[in-house]
Amino acid sequence: MAVTKALADSNRVRILLALRGGELCVCQLVEFCALAPSTVSKHLSILYQAGLLESRKTERWVYYRLPGKQAPAVVRGALHWVMAALAGDAQILKDANRLKTILKQDPKQLCQNQLKK
């Protein structure tokens, strides 16, 4: 049930798809989603509780990534389905280009800029 709830929101699905290329810092995800940090944190919490994300903390920064092969079959199946079903979606392709721009920026600088807002 937690997995389906987590996948019921388009922003959460966009976050999962953004993580296909590897882990991202919360500040990168905030920039990517163009949402308030508290909103992104709530989305990340729901995804994490559903087992759809893993995280690690380094100093002040928290990084999220998709779970590895050790994830439960239901999680692996859900992620596979989402990736396959939305691979050619126009919004997802637009998001991929946005993410490329964000990845060119220093994550620490992104965090500092977000704190100023």
N, C-alpha and C positions, 0 to 999 in steps of 0.2 A: 504494500500500500504506500509506503514512504517513497518508493521509486516513482510510482505513477504520479503522486502529488508533486514531487520534485520536477517531473517532466511536464507538468501542466502549465508552466509559465514560460512564455517565449524568451524572456530575458535569461532565465536559467538554462534553457536549451542553447541559447547563443553563447553563454559562458562555457558550457561543455564543449561546444564546437571550437571556440577560441583556444581551448586547451589541447586540441589535437596535436599541435606542434611542440608541446612541452609545457613545463610549468611557467606560471606567471605570478608576479607580485600583485598583491591586492591593489596597489596604486595603479598598475597597468590595467587591471580589470575595471577599476572605477573609471579610468579614462576611456576604456573601450566601450563600456555600457553607457557612458554619459549620464549616470545616475548619481544620486547622493551617496556618499560613502556608507551611510547607515543602511540604505536600501540594498546596496551591493553586498554588504556584510550579512544581511538577512538572507539574501539569495544563496550566498556561499554556505551559510549555516544549514539551510534546508538541503542543499546538495550534499554537504558533508555528512549530515545525519542519515541521509538515504544511502550512503556508501558510494556515491557517485564521484566523490572527490577525496583526495588525500592532501595533507598539508604538512608544512614544516616551517619552523620559525628560525630566523637568523637575525640576531640582534633585535632591531625594531621591526623588521619586515617579515611578513607572512607570505609564503608562496603556496600556490595550489597547483595540483596536477591531477590528471586522470588516474584512477587506480590501475595497478599492474595485473599481471596474470593470476595473482593470488586472490583477486576479488571474487565474490560469490558469482555463480553462473547467472543469476538473474540480473546482476549489475552489468556483467560483461555483455549479456544478451541485449539489455536495454541500450547500452552505449553503442553497440554494433548497429542496432536498428536505427537509432537516431542519426548516426553518421551516414549510413546508407540512404536513409529516407530523405535527408536534407542536403546531400552532397551538391546538387545542382541548383539549390534554391537561390533566388536573386539576392535576398537579404544576407544570406550566408556568404555569398561571393563578395558582396559589398563589405561585409564585416571583415573578410580576409584581407582586403586591401587596407582597411582602416587599421587593422592589427599590424600590418607591415610598417605603417607609419609610426605607430606607437612603439614598436620594438626598436626603432632607430633612436629613440630617446632614452636618456639615462633614467632608470627607475627612481633613483634617489632624487633627481631633479623633479620628476613627476610628483613625487610625494611632497616635496617642499612647495611646489606650485599649488597643489591641492590644499595644503594647510593655509595658504594665503587667501583662499577663496572664502 
